Amino acid sequence: MSRVRNLRVRPDLLYLASGWSTLVTDVRGRITGTGPQGFFARNTRVLHTERITVDGREPVPFSTATVQGYAQLSYAELGAGDELPSRAAYLTVARFVGAGLRTRLTVLSYADTPLDLRLRIELDADFADTGEAERGRRVQSGTVERRWDPAQRELRLIYRCDGLDRAVAIRARTDQPLRYADDGFEVDLALPTRGRRQVEILVEPVFDGERLVAPPPSFTDSGDLAGAARARLEREFTQLTSTNFDVTAAWRCAMEDLAGLPLGEPSGPTAPIAGLPIYQEIFGRDTMTASWQAMLAGPTMLADSLRLNAAHLGRRIDDWRDEEPGKPLHEARQGPVSALGLDPLSHYHGDWSTAPDLLMFLGQYYAWTADLDTVRALLPAARRALDWLDRFGDQDHDGFLEYHCRSRVGVKNQGWKDSDDAVVDEHGRPVPNPIASSELQAYWYAALRHAAVIFTVTGHPATGAALVRRARALRRRFHHAFWMPDRGCYAMALGPDGRPVRSVNSNDGHLLASGIVPARIAPVVADRLLAPDMFSGWGIRTLSATHPAYNPFSYHRGSVWPVEAGTIGLGLARYGCWDHLHRLAEGTFAASALFAEHRLPEVLSGLPRDTFPHPGVYPNSCSPQAWSASAVVALVQALLALRPAAPLRAVLLDPHLPPWLPDLTLEGVRVGGHTFDLTVRRRRGGRTSVRTRGDRIAVLRRPTRQASAVRRHRP
């Protein structure tokens, strides 16, 4: 089969981002006014079109590259470079994204004589919402008024729409003669022999009277909170090297993506967005999941993600927003559609998994850091989330969490698979609400166990003991209600009638990760997950390929989500299912090698690897995607069976490297304030050697409790 390399998810577009701002250009770095192109600030397109001409002709860049994720540099030829005497001249277009946008146009002359050129820049805005631009369909509309201020050399485009106060100020800076005519800037450039001239265009959104300034012209610092967060993460992240090139490259790309996706929110600056271009927003569970799966790379993202989510818990009962007191946020956007109240997404709480995630990941954060101060500061939020789960999570009091949507425009399915058609019965019919999905019970089980630790270490041992008892009872209850022995897996959910939804799907991997699966059953569950109808060769399908509703290019009905490889990998390692883990990890790293820079997209198709040389992607996939990047880190952690025990100043390991990964070295692992390097090598017969260097911390080779139990149950 032919070798496939350098696939791009959206091959006709380039993306730059910093915090709440995104620039979308064509592959030559131009903003042509087509499709989703433009400069977006706070989910609002404040620059829709930019047309640059020199002496009436539009230069076409011959080379364009992204720099550091938030900057771009293009080169275009203006004169015949191969003629003598020389008339060669070139235009460089450097773009810098921060709260605003700075574009630096530089004309470079290599001519033997002086040159006189006329540069013209035409700009326009439509103030479309990010979602409107992506779908190509407007929901809200207004008119754009143009005002030119000759004293300030500033053009202001004002959006006239009832209920919105949004505009954009566009300034031109140059030491050459400049005028504004026919809706564009014109600059007469007089270039001396082999000289240069420069023009800067500053695009600065003005929202509700606040001016969002353009960043400095720097390829190393975007000058905003997101830029500071990016720099902090770049300094912190663990580095990985291996003789396996694909693993090394996938890790390097993951670190670059995670460092480039912080939203820059004051309550949690390094907390990442979900992905580009669709989910540049606060996204509760995605932010925390990506940060948790990436803990081996560093702890700051999870600390900030927990703080960010703690700052946005529900305060009232509001059906429009699916909000209830203590219920965590699902999404928060700032685009005009949400600001006008046409959708509830300015702060929408329609998700059931974020509350247990908050408790579970707070416990995980403590295990990695022993940071009791942060845990104490977040304890009130943990109490509120726990109270919400107890008060609203189980409305019929059957002992399981079941979600339901109250908003007329809300999200129907409020578990991890949140598309409207994600939960289907064995005949392919959508299951109506309320739904007790299997992975929610697993998250709830893990949340109770981690919350027990958190409350105990903060001085509430009685509460902790009660939570442990509840977790044990849930584990017994769950297996009895969800296990399907004839299928070797658990039910996808319990429907509104309390009966199992008998669809074979990927949720069982989440169950393994949580520890809710009995040890004697775990190998059977692992076998089912890696069966041919579930494992595509690239990853585990969200729904069995033999299911009547299977569609390999759907969002959740048979597609492959790289993020699940991370979670499922940790679950397989937990139960010592090494052969299964090695197959899953090999497929995931092989998939990353198909794409440019080894960047895993949001969603792969579920097409089988033995038939198709590359799987393709879900048509609207994001890339980069935070939790796809985090899956790379989680898989490495799974292969090491690395469990932090920071309060005990220890790390537990049970490394099992496959033949295709003979070695790996991690530099700068952080556990409980200790930093150390870790080298693991595969020896003859599959045994491994471990070497550490750095701060003193106990590194103990121990199998997990569940893996030991699985061994006892095997013949």
JOUR-V398686 format. One record per run of one state. SS is the DSSP state (h for helix, s for strand, l for the rest). FROM is the first residue (numbers start at 1). LEN is the number of residues. If there is no record, write none. Layout:
ss->SS from->FROM len->LEN
ss->SS from->FROM len->LEN
//
This chain:
ss->l from->1 len->6
ss->s from->7 len->1
ss->l from->8 len->5
ss->s from->13 len->6
ss->l from->19 len->2
ss->s from->21 len->6
ss->l from->27 len->4
ss->s from->31 len->1
ss->l from->32 len->6
ss->s from->38 len->4
ss->l from->42 len->2
ss->s from->44 len->4
ss->l from->48 len->1
ss->s from->49 len->6
ss->l from->55 len->2
ss->s from->57 len->1
ss->l from->58 len->3
ss->s from->61 len->7
ss->l from->68 len->3
ss->s from->71 len->7
ss->l from->78 len->11
ss->s from->89 len->9
ss->l from->98 len->3
ss->s from->101 len->9
ss->l from->110 len->5
ss->s from->115 len->10
ss->l from->125 len->4
ss->s from->129 len->1
ss->h from->130 len->6
ss->l from->136 len->7
ss->s from->143 len->7
ss->l from->150 len->4
ss->s from->154 len->7
ss->l from->161 len->5
ss->s from->166 len->8
ss->l from->174 len->4
ss->s from->178 len->4
ss->l from->182 len->2
ss->s from->184 len->8
ss->l from->192 len->4
ss->s from->196 len->12
ss->l from->208 len->2
ss->s from->210 len->2
ss->l from->212 len->13
ss->h from->225 len->12
ss->l from->237 len->2
ss->s from->239 len->3
ss->l from->242 len->3
ss->h from->245 len->16
ss->l from->261 len->1
ss->s from->262 len->1
ss->l from->263 len->2
ss->s from->265 len->1
ss->l from->266 len->2
ss->s from->268 len->1
ss->l from->269 len->3
ss->s from->272 len->1
ss->l from->273 len->2
ss->s from->275 len->1
ss->l from->276 len->3
ss->s from->279 len->1
ss->l from->280 len->2
ss->s from->282 len->2
ss->h from->284 len->10
ss->l from->294 len->1
ss->h from->295 len->3
ss->l from->298 len->2
ss->h from->300 len->11
ss->l from->311 len->7
ss->s from->318 len->1
ss->h from->319 len->3
ss->l from->322 len->1
ss->s from->323 len->1
ss->l from->324 len->7
ss->s from->331 len->2
ss->l from->333 len->3
ss->h from->336 len->4
ss->l from->340 len->8
ss->s from->348 len->1
ss->l from->349 len->4
ss->h from->353 len->17
ss->l from->370 len->2
ss->h from->372 len->22
ss->l from->394 len->9
ss->s from->403 len->1
ss->l from->404 len->20
ss->s from->424 len->1
ss->l from->425 len->5
ss->s from->430 len->1
ss->l from->431 len->4
ss->s from->435 len->3
ss->h from->438 len->20
ss->l from->458 len->3
ss->h from->461 len->22
ss->s from->483 len->2
ss->l from->485 len->4
ss->s from->489 len->2
ss->l from->491 len->2
ss->s from->493 len->2
ss->l from->495 len->5
ss->s from->500 len->2
ss->l from->502 len->3
ss->s from->505 len->1
ss->l from->506 len->1
ss->h from->507 len->8
ss->l from->515 len->4
ss->h from->519 len->11
ss->l from->530 len->5
ss->s from->535 len->1
ss->l from->536 len->4
ss->s from->540 len->2
ss->l from->542 len->1
ss->s from->543 len->1
ss->l from->544 len->16
ss->s from->560 len->1
ss->l from->561 len->1
ss->h from->562 len->13
ss->l from->575 len->3
ss->h from->578 len->17
ss->s from->595 len->1
ss->h from->596 len->3
ss->l from->599 len->5
ss->s from->604 len->1
ss->l from->605 len->12
ss->s from->617 len->1
ss->l from->618 len->7
ss->s from->625 len->1
ss->h from->626 len->15
ss->l from->641 len->2
ss->s from->643 len->3
ss->h from->646 len->3
ss->l from->649 len->1
ss->s from->650 len->4
ss->l from->654 len->9
ss->s from->663 len->9
ss->l from->672 len->2
ss->s from->674 len->9
ss->l from->683 len->1
ss->h from->684 len->3
ss->l from->687 len->1
ss->s from->688 len->7
ss->l from->695 len->3
ss->s from->698 len->4
ss->l from->702 len->3
ss->h from->705 len->9
ss->l from->714 len->2
//
